Amino acid sequence: MILNAIECHTTLKKNFNNFDLIIFLADKIAWDQSGTPPYLKDLNNALQDSPRKAALVYIDYLLSHNPLIIHPWLLAAQKQLII
């Protein structure tokens, strides 16, 4: 279970479990750059409703900034979160 969560901590994946989701969100909150993540306020607000909504906030933020590469796991997770 722990190794599965580590495997998808940056992208999440289809058929994720709650532990995967929490590790994914922790990775997004623990910004690896200086300053505060630009999406953090919205992510924290969404987290008040659910971790699923918070994950969507990050994914939507990422996809709205024209990434050069989009991992297929991320898109599969997004689809599952929307349902």
PDB file of N, CA, C and O in Angstrom:
ATOM      1  N   MET A   1       0.822  -1.184   0.000  1.00  0.00           N
ATOM      2  CA  MET A   1       0.000   0.000   0.000  1.00  0.00           C
ATOM      3  C   MET A   1       0.872   1.256   0.000  1.00  0.00           C
ATOM      4  O   MET A   1       0.606   2.190  -0.757  1.00  0.00           O
ATOM      5  N   ILE A   2       1.884   1.290   0.818  1.00  0.00           N
ATOM      6  CA  ILE A   2       2.754   2.464   0.882  1.00  0.00           C
ATOM      7  C   ILE A   2       3.511   2.642  -0.426  1.00  0.00           C
ATOM      8  O   ILE A   2       3.623   3.760  -0.931  1.00  0.00           O
ATOM      9  N   LEU A   3       4.026   1.562  -0.973  1.00  0.00           N
ATOM     10  CA  LEU A   3       4.760   1.673  -2.231  1.00  0.00           C
ATOM     11  C   LEU A   3       3.852   2.113  -3.370  1.00  0.00           C
ATOM     12  O   LEU A   3       4.281   2.861  -4.249  1.00  0.00           O
ATOM     13  N   ASN A   4       2.608   1.661  -3.366  1.00  0.00           N
ATOM     14  CA  ASN A   4       1.656   2.102  -4.393  1.00  0.00           C
ATOM     15  C   ASN A   4       1.416   3.602  -4.297  1.00  0.00           C
ATOM     16  O   ASN A   4       1.359   4.287  -5.318  1.00  0.00           O
ATOM     17  N   ALA A   5       1.277   4.114  -3.086  1.00  0.00           N
ATOM     18  CA  ALA A   5       1.058   5.549  -2.895  1.00  0.00           C
ATOM     19  C   ALA A   5       2.281   6.350  -3.324  1.00  0.00           C
ATOM     20  O   ALA A   5       2.146   7.424  -3.911  1.00  0.00           O
ATOM     21  N   ILE A   6       3.466   5.836  -3.036  1.00  0.00           N
ATOM     22  CA  ILE A   6       4.691   6.518  -3.450  1.00  0.00           C
ATOM     23  C   ILE A   6       4.791   6.539  -4.976  1.00  0.00           C
ATOM     24  O   ILE A   6       5.228   7.524  -5.572  1.00  0.00           O
ATOM     25  N   GLU A   7       4.382   5.445  -5.585  1.00  0.00           N
ATOM     26  CA  GLU A   7       4.444   5.336  -7.038  1.00  0.00           C
ATOM     27  C   GLU A   7       3.648   6.444  -7.739  1.00  0.00           C
ATOM     28  O   GLU A   7       4.049   6.926  -8.798  1.00  0.00           O
ATOM     29  N   CYS A   8       2.536   6.837  -7.151  1.00  0.00           N
ATOM     30  CA  CYS A   8       1.665   7.815  -7.824  1.00  0.00           C
ATOM     31  C   CYS A   8       1.571   9.137  -7.067  1.00  0.00           C
ATOM     32  O   CYS A   8       0.607   9.878  -7.256  1.00  0.00           O
ATOM     33  N   HIS A   9       2.539   9.447  -6.224  1.00  0.00           N
ATOM     34  CA  HIS A   9       2.442  10.662  -5.414  1.00  0.00           C
ATOM     35  C   HIS A   9       2.485  11.951  -6.235  1.00  0.00           C
ATOM     36  O   HIS A   9       2.013  12.987  -5.767  1.00  0.00           O
ATOM     37  N   THR A  10       3.033  11.910  -7.433  1.00  0.00           N
ATOM     38  CA  THR A  10       3.066  13.124  -8.248  1.00  0.00           C
ATOM     39  C   THR A  10       1.940  13.193  -9.268  1.00  0.00           C
ATOM     40  O   THR A  10       1.609  14.277  -9.747  1.00  0.00           O
ATOM     41  N   THR A  11       1.345  12.049  -9.610  1.00  0.00           N
ATOM     42  CA  THR A  11       0.350  12.027 -10.678  1.00  0.00           C
ATOM     43  C   THR A  11      -1.019  11.516 -10.249  1.00  0.00           C
ATOM     44  O   THR A  11      -2.014  11.758 -10.932  1.00  0.00           O
ATOM     45  N   LEU A  12      -1.077  10.809  -9.120  1.00  0.00           N
ATOM     46  CA  LEU A  12      -2.250  10.024  -8.763  1.00  0.00           C
ATOM     47  C   LEU A  12      -2.437   8.992  -9.867  1.00  0.00           C
ATOM     48  O   LEU A  12      -1.596   8.910 -10.762  1.00  0.00           O
ATOM     49  N   LYS A  13      -3.487   8.215  -9.840  1.00  0.00           N
ATOM     50  CA  LYS A  13      -3.724   7.215 -10.879  1.00  0.00           C
ATOM     51  C   LYS A  13      -5.164   6.739 -10.785  1.00  0.00           C
ATOM     52  O   LYS A  13      -5.872   7.023  -9.819  1.00  0.00           O
ATOM     53  N   LYS A  14      -5.574   6.017 -11.798  1.00  0.00           N
ATOM     54  CA  LYS A  14      -6.913   5.441 -11.819  1.00  0.00           C
ATOM     55  C   LYS A  14      -7.026   4.417 -10.681  1.00  0.00           C
ATOM     56  O   LYS A  14      -6.056   3.746 -10.330  1.00  0.00           O
ATOM     57  N   ASN A  15      -8.207   4.318 -10.129  1.00  0.00           N
ATOM     58  CA  ASN A  15      -8.485   3.372  -9.038  1.00  0.00           C
ATOM     59  C   ASN A  15      -7.632   3.636  -7.803  1.00  0.00           C
ATOM     60  O   ASN A  15      -7.212   2.705  -7.115  1.00  0.00           O
ATOM     61  N   PHE A  16      -7.380   4.917  -7.528  1.00  0.00           N
ATOM     62  CA  PHE A  16      -6.624   5.293  -6.342  1.00  0.00           C
ATOM     63  C   PHE A  16      -7.440   4.974  -5.087  1.00  0.00           C
ATOM     64  O   PHE A  16      -8.665   4.866  -5.142  1.00  0.00           O
ATOM     65  N   ASN A  17      -6.755   4.828  -3.976  1.00  0.00           N
ATOM     66  CA  ASN A  17      -7.446   4.665  -2.697  1.00  0.00           C
ATOM     67  C   ASN A  17      -7.214   5.930  -1.867  1.00  0.00           C
ATOM     68  O   ASN A  17      -6.513   6.845  -2.301  1.00  0.00           O
ATOM     69  N   ASN A  18      -7.800   5.973  -0.687  1.00  0.00           N
ATOM     70  CA  ASN A  18      -7.683   7.179   0.145  1.00  0.00           C
ATOM     71  C   ASN A  18      -6.238   7.485   0.521  1.00  0.00           C
ATOM     72  O   ASN A  18      -5.846   8.650   0.582  1.00  0.00           O
ATOM     73  N   PHE A  19      -5.454   6.457   0.770  1.00  0.00           N
ATOM     74  CA  PHE A  19      -4.048   6.677   1.124  1.00  0.00           C
ATOM     75  C   PHE A  19      -3.303   7.303  -0.057  1.00  0.00           C
ATOM     76  O   PHE A  19      -2.520   8.234   0.133  1.00  0.00           O
ATOM     77  N   ASP A  20      -3.535   6.807  -1.266  1.00  0.00           N
ATOM     78  CA  ASP A  20      -2.928   7.394  -2.465  1.00  0.00           C
ATOM     79  C   ASP A  20      -3.296   8.871  -2.578  1.00  0.00           C
ATOM     80  O   ASP A  20      -2.452   9.715  -2.877  1.00  0.00           O
ATOM     81  N   LEU A  21      -4.565   9.163  -2.336  1.00  0.00           N
ATOM     82  CA  LEU A  21      -5.065  10.534  -2.450  1.00  0.00           C
ATOM     83  C   LEU A  21      -4.409  11.456  -1.426  1.00  0.00           C
ATOM     84  O   LEU A  21      -4.025  12.578  -1.757  1.00  0.00           O
ATOM     85  N   ILE A  22      -4.281  10.993  -0.196  1.00  0.00           N
ATOM     86  CA  ILE A  22      -3.666  11.809   0.857  1.00  0.00           C
ATOM     87  C   ILE A  22      -2.185  12.066   0.561  1.00  0.00           C
ATOM     88  O   ILE A  22      -1.699  13.180   0.752  1.00  0.00           O
ATOM     89  N   ILE A  23      -1.479  11.052   0.101  1.00  0.00           N
ATOM     90  CA  ILE A  23      -0.054  11.230  -0.232  1.00  0.00           C
ATOM     91  C   ILE A  23       0.085  12.183  -1.423  1.00  0.00           C
ATOM     92  O   ILE A  23       0.993  13.014  -1.443  1.00  0.00           O
ATOM     93  N   PHE A  24      -0.792  12.072  -2.400  1.00  0.00           N
ATOM     94  CA  PHE A  24      -0.789  12.986  -3.547  1.00  0.00           C
ATOM     95  C   PHE A  24      -0.980  14.426  -3.079  1.00  0.00           C
ATOM     96  O   PHE A  24      -0.241  15.319  -3.494  1.00  0.00           O
ATOM     97  N   LEU A  25      -1.965  14.650  -2.223  1.00  0.00           N
ATOM     98  CA  LEU A  25      -2.220  16.006  -1.724  1.00  0.00           C
ATOM     99  C   LEU A  25      -1.064  16.518  -0.870  1.00  0.00           C
ATOM    100  O   LEU A  25      -0.706  17.693  -0.955  1.00  0.00           O
ATOM    101  N   ALA A  26      -0.487  15.661  -0.059  1.00  0.00           N
ATOM    102  CA  ALA A  26       0.658  16.073   0.759  1.00  0.00           C
ATOM    103  C   ALA A  26       1.818  16.523  -0.133  1.00  0.00           C
ATOM    104  O   ALA A  26       2.524  17.478   0.190  1.00  0.00           O
ATOM    105  N   ASP A  27       2.006  15.832  -1.249  1.00  0.00           N
ATOM    106  CA  ASP A  27       3.059  16.202  -2.183  1.00  0.00           C
ATOM    107  C   ASP A  27       2.800  17.584  -2.779  1.00  0.00           C
ATOM    108  O   ASP A  27       3.736  18.350  -3.008  1.00  0.00           O
ATOM    109  N   LYS A  28       1.548  17.897  -3.027  1.00  0.00           N
ATOM    110  CA  LYS A  28       1.213  19.195  -3.626  1.00  0.00           C
ATOM    111  C   LYS A  28       1.283  20.331  -2.602  1.00  0.00           C
ATOM    112  O   LYS A  28       1.599  21.469  -2.951  1.00  0.00           O
ATOM    113  N   ILE A  29       0.989  20.020  -1.349  1.00  0.00           N
ATOM    114  CA  ILE A  29       1.068  21.027  -0.288  1.00  0.00           C
ATOM    115  C   ILE A  29       2.528  21.302   0.070  1.00  0.00           C
ATOM    116  O   ILE A  29       2.900  22.444   0.339  1.00  0.00           O
ATOM    117  N   ALA A  30       3.350  20.257   0.073  1.00  0.00           N
ATOM    118  CA  ALA A  30       4.779  20.397   0.382  1.00  0.00           C
ATOM    119  C   ALA A  30       5.519  20.825  -0.889  1.00  0.00           C
ATOM    120  O   ALA A  30       6.257  20.040  -1.484  1.00  0.00           O
ATOM    121  N   TRP A  31       5.315  22.044  -1.281  1.00  0.00           N
ATOM    122  CA  TRP A  31       5.884  22.673  -2.478  1.00  0.00           C
ATOM    123  C   TRP A  31       7.395  22.538  -2.490  1.00  0.00           C
ATOM    124  O   TRP A  31       8.035  22.796  -1.471  1.00  0.00           O
ATOM    125  N   ASP A  32       7.980  22.146  -3.600  1.00  0.00           N
ATOM    126  CA  ASP A  32       9.428  21.964  -3.687  1.00  0.00           C
ATOM    127  C   ASP A  32      10.137  23.193  -4.259  1.00  0.00           C
ATOM    128  O   ASP A  32      11.299  23.118  -4.657  1.00  0.00           O
ATOM    129  N   GLN A  33       9.435  24.313  -4.295  1.00  0.00           N
ATOM    130  CA  GLN A  33      10.024  25.559  -4.767  1.00  0.00           C
ATOM    131  C   GLN A  33       9.929  26.594  -3.656  1.00  0.00           C
ATOM    132  O   GLN A  33       9.287  26.356  -2.633  1.00  0.00           O
ATOM    133  N   SER A  34      10.556  27.722  -3.854  1.00  0.00           N
ATOM    134  CA  SER A  34      10.478  28.758  -2.817  1.00  0.00           C
ATOM    135  C   SER A  34       9.098  29.411  -2.842  1.00  0.00           C
ATOM    136  O   SER A  34       8.423  29.439  -3.871  1.00  0.00           O
ATOM    137  N   GLY A  35       8.705  29.922  -1.708  1.00  0.00           N
ATOM    138  CA  GLY A  35       7.421  30.597  -1.619  1.00  0.00           C
ATOM    139  C   GLY A  35       6.263  29.627  -1.408  1.00  0.00           C
ATOM    140  O   GLY A  35       6.457  28.449  -1.109  1.00  0.00           O
ATOM    141  N   THR A  36       5.071  30.151  -1.570  1.00  0.00           N
ATOM    142  CA  THR A  36       3.845  29.388  -1.360  1.00  0.00           C
ATOM    143  C   THR A  36       3.296  28.934  -2.703  1.00  0.00           C
ATOM    144  O   THR A  36       3.326  29.698  -3.668  1.00  0.00           O
ATOM    145  N   PRO A  37       2.793  27.705  -2.785  1.00  0.00           N
ATOM    146  CA  PRO A  37       2.193  27.267  -4.046  1.00  0.00           C
ATOM    147  C   PRO A  37       1.042  28.194  -4.442  1.00  0.00           C
ATOM    148  O   PRO A  37       0.227  28.549  -3.590  1.00  0.00           O
ATOM    149  N   PRO A  38       0.958  28.589  -5.698  1.00  0.00           N
ATOM    150  CA  PRO A  38      -0.076  29.530  -6.122  1.00  0.00           C
ATOM    151  C   PRO A  38      -1.500  28.976  -5.995  1.00  0.00           C
ATOM    152  O   PRO A  38      -2.462  29.744  -5.961  1.00  0.00           O
ATOM    153  N   TYR A  39      -1.636  27.676  -5.926  1.00  0.00           N
ATOM    154  CA  TYR A  39      -2.946  27.033  -5.832  1.00  0.00           C
ATOM    155  C   TYR A  39      -3.318  26.654  -4.400  1.00  0.00           C
ATOM    156  O   TYR A  39      -4.401  26.117  -4.168  1.00  0.00           O
ATOM    157  N   LEU A  40      -2.437  26.928  -3.441  1.00  0.00           N
ATOM    158  CA  LEU A  40      -2.604  26.415  -2.078  1.00  0.00           C
ATOM    159  C   LEU A  40      -3.887  26.896  -1.402  1.00  0.00           C
ATOM    160  O   LEU A  40      -4.574  26.108  -0.752  1.00  0.00           O
ATOM    161  N   LYS A  41      -4.213  28.167  -1.545  1.00  0.00           N
ATOM    162  CA  LYS A  41      -5.422  28.683  -0.901  1.00  0.00           C
ATOM    163  C   LYS A  41      -6.666  27.955  -1.425  1.00  0.00           C
ATOM    164  O   LYS A  41      -7.520  27.533  -0.645  1.00  0.00           O
ATOM    165  N   ASP A  42      -6.760  27.816  -2.739  1.00  0.00           N
ATOM    166  CA  ASP A  42      -7.910  27.124  -3.330  1.00  0.00           C
ATOM    167  C   ASP A  42      -7.930  25.644  -2.938  1.00  0.00           C
ATOM    168  O   ASP A  42      -8.992  25.080  -2.674  1.00  0.00           O
ATOM    169  N   LEU A  43      -6.752  25.023  -2.901  1.00  0.00           N
ATOM    170  CA  LEU A  43      -6.665  23.620  -2.506  1.00  0.00           C
ATOM    171  C   LEU A  43      -7.141  23.444  -1.061  1.00  0.00           C
ATOM    172  O   LEU A  43      -7.921  22.538  -0.766  1.00  0.00           O
ATOM    173  N   ASN A  44      -6.671  24.310  -0.168  1.00  0.00           N
ATOM    174  CA  ASN A  44      -7.087  24.219   1.240  1.00  0.00           C
ATOM    175  C   ASN A  44      -8.582  24.466   1.409  1.00  0.00           C
ATOM    176  O   ASN A  44      -9.234  23.804   2.217  1.00  0.00           O
ATOM    177  N   ASN A  45      -9.125  25.409   0.656  1.00  0.00           N
ATOM    178  CA  ASN A  45     -10.564  25.651   0.717  1.00  0.00           C
ATOM    179  C   ASN A  45     -11.341  24.427   0.250  1.00  0.00           C
ATOM    180  O   ASN A  45     -12.326  24.040   0.879  1.00  0.00           O
ATOM    181  N   ALA A  46     -10.909  23.822  -0.838  1.00  0.00           N
ATOM    182  CA  ALA A  46     -11.573  22.623  -1.355  1.00  0.00           C
ATOM    183  C   ALA A  46     -11.422  21.455  -0.385  1.00  0.00           C
ATOM    184  O   ALA A  46     -12.313  20.613  -0.272  1.00  0.00           O
ATOM    185  N   LEU A  47     -10.302  21.410   0.303  1.00  0.00           N
ATOM    186  CA  LEU A  47     -10.059  20.331   1.263  1.00  0.00           C
ATOM    187  C   LEU A  47     -11.073  20.354   2.399  1.00  0.00           C
ATOM    188  O   LEU A  47     -11.326  19.327   3.028  1.00  0.00           O
ATOM    189  N   GLN A  48     -11.654  21.521   2.663  1.00  0.00           N
ATOM    190  CA  GLN A  48     -12.703  21.610   3.686  1.00  0.00           C
ATOM    191  C   GLN A  48     -13.926  20.786   3.273  1.00  0.00           C
ATOM    192  O   GLN A  48     -14.659  20.286   4.127  1.00  0.00           O
ATOM    193  N   ASP A  49     -14.140  20.648   1.968  1.00  0.00           N
ATOM    194  CA  ASP A  49     -15.241  19.832   1.458  1.00  0.00           C
ATOM    195  C   ASP A  49     -14.838  18.364   1.344  1.00  0.00           C
ATOM    196  O   ASP A  49     -15.518  17.477   1.859  1.00  0.00           O
ATOM    197  N   SER A  50     -13.711  18.121   0.654  1.00  0.00           N
ATOM    198  CA  SER A  50     -13.257  16.736   0.498  1.00  0.00           C
ATOM    199  C   SER A  50     -11.868  16.698  -0.131  1.00  0.00           C
ATOM    200  O   SER A  50     -11.488  17.616  -0.858  1.00  0.00           O
ATOM    201  N   PRO A  51     -11.116  15.644   0.146  1.00  0.00           N
ATOM    202  CA  PRO A  51      -9.815  15.471  -0.511  1.00  0.00           C
ATOM    203  C   PRO A  51      -9.959  15.334  -2.030  1.00  0.00           C
ATOM    204  O   PRO A  51      -9.079  15.762  -2.776  1.00  0.00           O
ATOM    205  N   ARG A  52     -11.043  14.753  -2.480  1.00  0.00           N
ATOM    206  CA  ARG A  52     -11.270  14.600  -3.925  1.00  0.00           C
ATOM    207  C   ARG A  52     -11.365  15.972  -4.594  1.00  0.00           C
ATOM    208  O   ARG A  52     -10.762  16.190  -5.645  1.00  0.00           O
ATOM    209  N   LYS A  53     -12.113  16.891  -3.998  1.00  0.00           N
ATOM    210  CA  LYS A  53     -12.230  18.239  -4.556  1.00  0.00           C
ATOM    211  C   LYS A  53     -10.887  18.950  -4.537  1.00  0.00           C
ATOM    212  O   LYS A  53     -10.550  19.678  -5.472  1.00  0.00           O
ATOM    213  N   ALA A  54     -10.130  18.744  -3.488  1.00  0.00           N
ATOM    214  CA  ALA A  54      -8.807  19.365  -3.391  1.00  0.00           C
ATOM    215  C   ALA A  54      -7.880  18.846  -4.489  1.00  0.00           C
ATOM    216  O   ALA A  54      -7.130  19.618  -5.085  1.00  0.00           O
ATOM    217  N   ALA A  55      -7.930  17.557  -4.752  1.00  0.00           N
ATOM    218  CA  ALA A  55      -7.106  16.986  -5.816  1.00  0.00           C
ATOM    219  C   ALA A  55      -7.487  17.577  -7.168  1.00  0.00           C
ATOM    220  O   ALA A  55      -6.619  17.857  -7.995  1.00  0.00           O
ATOM    221  N   LEU A  56      -8.776  17.764  -7.390  1.00  0.00           N
ATOM    222  CA  LEU A  56      -9.226  18.372  -8.644  1.00  0.00           C
ATOM    223  C   LEU A  56      -8.741  19.808  -8.776  1.00  0.00           C
ATOM    224  O   LEU A  56      -8.413  20.251  -9.877  1.00  0.00           O
ATOM    225  N   VAL A  57      -8.692  20.531  -7.683  1.00  0.00           N
ATOM    226  CA  VAL A  57      -8.176  21.902  -7.723  1.00  0.00           C
ATOM    227  C   VAL A  57      -6.755  21.900  -8.257  1.00  0.00           C
ATOM    228  O   VAL A  57      -6.421  22.691  -9.139  1.00  0.00           O
ATOM    229  N   TYR A  58      -5.913  21.013  -7.727  1.00  0.00           N
ATOM    230  CA  TYR A  58      -4.528  20.965  -8.195  1.00  0.00           C
ATOM    231  C   TYR A  58      -4.452  20.543  -9.661  1.00  0.00           C
ATOM    232  O   TYR A  58      -3.750  21.167 -10.457  1.00  0.00           O
ATOM    233  N   ILE A  59      -5.175  19.488 -10.011  1.00  0.00           N
ATOM    234  CA  ILE A  59      -5.121  18.986 -11.388  1.00  0.00           C
ATOM    235  C   ILE A  59      -5.609  20.059 -12.360  1.00  0.00           C
ATOM    236  O   ILE A  59      -4.998  20.269 -13.407  1.00  0.00           O
ATOM    237  N   ASP A  60      -6.694  20.730 -12.024  1.00  0.00           N
ATOM    238  CA  ASP A  60      -7.195  21.805 -12.883  1.00  0.00           C
ATOM    239  C   ASP A  60      -6.173  22.940 -13.005  1.00  0.00           C
ATOM    240  O   ASP A  60      -5.973  23.495 -14.086  1.00  0.00           O
ATOM    241  N   TYR A  61      -5.533  23.273 -11.887  1.00  0.00           N
ATOM    242  CA  TYR A  61      -4.488  24.306 -11.912  1.00  0.00           C
ATOM    243  C   TYR A  61      -3.366  23.885 -12.876  1.00  0.00           C
ATOM    244  O   TYR A  61      -2.954  24.655 -13.743  1.00  0.00           O
ATOM    245  N   LEU A  62      -2.893  22.670 -12.706  1.00  0.00           N
ATOM    246  CA  LEU A  62      -1.797  22.185 -13.536  1.00  0.00           C
ATOM    247  C   LEU A  62      -2.165  22.213 -15.012  1.00  0.00           C
ATOM    248  O   LEU A  62      -1.405  22.728 -15.832  1.00  0.00           O
ATOM    249  N   LEU A  63      -3.319  21.667 -15.353  1.00  0.00           N
ATOM    250  CA  LEU A  63      -3.711  21.578 -16.753  1.00  0.00           C
ATOM    251  C   LEU A  63      -4.003  22.949 -17.366  1.00  0.00           C
ATOM    252  O   LEU A  63      -3.894  23.116 -18.581  1.00  0.00           O
ATOM    253  N   SER A  64      -4.366  23.915 -16.552  1.00  0.00           N
ATOM    254  CA  SER A  64      -4.635  25.261 -17.068  1.00  0.00           C
ATOM    255  C   SER A  64      -3.357  26.047 -17.366  1.00  0.00           C
ATOM    256  O   SER A  64      -3.410  27.143 -17.923  1.00  0.00           O
ATOM    257  N   HIS A  65      -2.218  25.481 -16.993  1.00  0.00           N
ATOM    258  CA  HIS A  65      -0.941  26.156 -17.225  1.00  0.00           C
ATOM    259  C   HIS A  65      -0.117  25.498 -18.329  1.00  0.00           C
ATOM    260  O   HIS A  65       1.110  25.590 -18.344  1.00  0.00           O
ATOM    261  N   ASN A  66      -0.801  24.845 -19.235  1.00  0.00           N
ATOM    262  CA  ASN A  66      -0.190  24.286 -20.445  1.00  0.00           C
ATOM    263  C   ASN A  66       1.089  23.478 -20.195  1.00  0.00           C
ATOM    264  O   ASN A  66       2.156  23.843 -20.690  1.00  0.00           O
ATOM    265  N   PRO A  67       0.989  22.393 -19.438  1.00  0.00           N
ATOM    266  CA  PRO A  67       2.190  21.585 -19.212  1.00  0.00           C
ATOM    267  C   PRO A  67       2.679  20.973 -20.525  1.00  0.00           C
ATOM    268  O   PRO A  67       1.887  20.673 -21.419  1.00  0.00           O
ATOM    269  N   LEU A  68       3.983  20.796 -20.621  1.00  0.00           N
ATOM    270  CA  LEU A  68       4.560  20.212 -21.828  1.00  0.00           C
ATOM    271  C   LEU A  68       4.211  18.736 -21.963  1.00  0.00           C
ATOM    272  O   LEU A  68       4.003  18.226 -23.064  1.00  0.00           O
ATOM    273  N   ILE A  69       4.152  18.067 -20.821  1.00  0.00           N
ATOM    274  CA  ILE A  69       3.837  16.635 -20.798  1.00  0.00           C
ATOM    275  C   ILE A  69       2.756  16.402 -19.760  1.00  0.00           C
ATOM    276  O   ILE A  69       2.824  16.927 -18.648  1.00  0.00           O
ATOM    277  N   ILE A  70       1.759  15.613 -20.130  1.00  0.00           N
ATOM    278  CA  ILE A  70       0.696  15.252 -19.197  1.00  0.00           C
ATOM    279  C   ILE A  70       0.707  13.737 -19.053  1.00  0.00           C
ATOM    280  O   ILE A  70       0.490  13.003 -20.017  1.00  0.00           O
ATOM    281  N   HIS A  71       0.962  13.290 -17.843  1.00  0.00           N
ATOM    282  CA  HIS A  71       1.014  11.851 -17.600  1.00  0.00           C
ATOM    283  C   HIS A  71      -0.392  11.266 -17.746  1.00  0.00           C
ATOM    284  O   HIS A  71      -1.347  11.832 -17.214  1.00  0.00           O
ATOM    285  N   PRO A  72      -0.536  10.151 -18.453  1.00  0.00           N
ATOM    286  CA  PRO A  72      -1.859   9.546 -18.619  1.00  0.00           C
ATOM    287  C   PRO A  72      -2.515   9.151 -17.300  1.00  0.00           C
ATOM    288  O   PRO A  72      -3.742   9.127 -17.204  1.00  0.00           O
ATOM    289  N   TRP A  73      -1.711   8.839 -16.282  1.00  0.00           N
ATOM    290  CA  TRP A  73      -2.292   8.515 -14.970  1.00  0.00           C
ATOM    291  C   TRP A  73      -3.039   9.718 -14.408  1.00  0.00           C
ATOM    292  O   TRP A  73      -4.102   9.568 -13.804  1.00  0.00           O
ATOM    293  N   LEU A  74      -2.483  10.914 -14.606  1.00  0.00           N
ATOM    294  CA  LEU A  74      -3.119  12.126 -14.104  1.00  0.00           C
ATOM    295  C   LEU A  74      -4.491  12.321 -14.749  1.00  0.00           C
ATOM    296  O   LEU A  74      -5.462  12.652 -14.069  1.00  0.00           O
ATOM    297  N   LEU A  75      -4.564  12.116 -16.053  1.00  0.00           N
ATOM    298  CA  LEU A  75      -5.838  12.265 -16.754  1.00  0.00           C
ATOM    299  C   LEU A  75      -6.842  11.206 -16.320  1.00  0.00           C
ATOM    300  O   LEU A  75      -8.034  11.492 -16.203  1.00  0.00           O
ATOM    301  N   ALA A  76      -6.373   9.989 -16.082  1.00  0.00           N
ATOM    302  CA  ALA A  76      -7.257   8.920 -15.615  1.00  0.00           C
ATOM    303  C   ALA A  76      -7.783   9.237 -14.216  1.00  0.00           C
ATOM    304  O   ALA A  76      -8.955   9.004 -13.919  1.00  0.00           O
ATOM    305  N   ALA A  77      -6.917   9.765 -13.365  1.00  0.00           N
ATOM    306  CA  ALA A  77      -7.340  10.143 -12.013  1.00  0.00           C
ATOM    307  C   ALA A  77      -8.341  11.294 -12.076  1.00  0.00           C
ATOM    308  O   ALA A  77      -9.338  11.290 -11.353  1.00  0.00           O
ATOM    309  N   GLN A  78      -8.080  12.276 -12.934  1.00  0.00           N
ATOM    310  CA  GLN A  78      -9.002  13.398 -13.088  1.00  0.00           C
ATOM    311  C   GLN A  78     -10.388  12.905 -13.487  1.00  0.00           C
ATOM    312  O   GLN A  78     -11.396  13.340 -12.929  1.00  0.00           O
ATOM    313  N   LYS A  79     -10.428  12.012 -14.438  1.00  0.00           N
ATOM    314  CA  LYS A  79     -11.707  11.460 -14.904  1.00  0.00           C
ATOM    315  C   LYS A  79     -12.441  10.760 -13.756  1.00  0.00           C
ATOM    316  O   LYS A  79     -13.652  10.915 -13.600  1.00  0.00           O
ATOM    317  N   GLN A  80     -11.719  10.011 -12.979  1.00  0.00           N
ATOM    318  CA  GLN A  80     -12.323   9.299 -11.843  1.00  0.00           C
ATOM    319  C   GLN A  80     -12.792  10.277 -10.763  1.00  0.00           C
ATOM    320  O   GLN A  80     -13.826  10.053 -10.134  1.00  0.00           O
ATOM    321  N   LEU A  81     -12.057  11.336 -10.549  1.00  0.00           N
ATOM    322  CA  LEU A  81     -12.445  12.332  -9.532  1.00  0.00           C
ATOM    323  C   LEU A  81     -13.710  13.080  -9.936  1.00  0.00           C
ATOM    324  O   LEU A  81     -14.514  13.446  -9.079  1.00  0.00           O
ATOM    325  N   ILE A  82     -13.887  13.304 -11.212  1.00  0.00           N
ATOM    326  CA  ILE A  82     -15.049  14.044 -11.709  1.00  0.00           C
ATOM    327  C   ILE A  82     -16.339  13.226 -11.559  1.00  0.00           C
ATOM    328  O   ILE A  82     -17.412  13.779 -11.317  1.00  0.00           O
ATOM    329  N   ILE A  83     -16.219  11.943 -11.701  1.00  0.00           N
ATOM    330  CA  ILE A  83     -17.406  11.065 -11.642  1.00  0.00           C
ATOM    331  C   ILE A  83     -17.975  11.034 -10.251  1.00  0.00           C
ATOM    332  O   ILE A  83     -18.971  10.353 -10.007  1.00  0.00           O
TER     333      ILE A  83
END
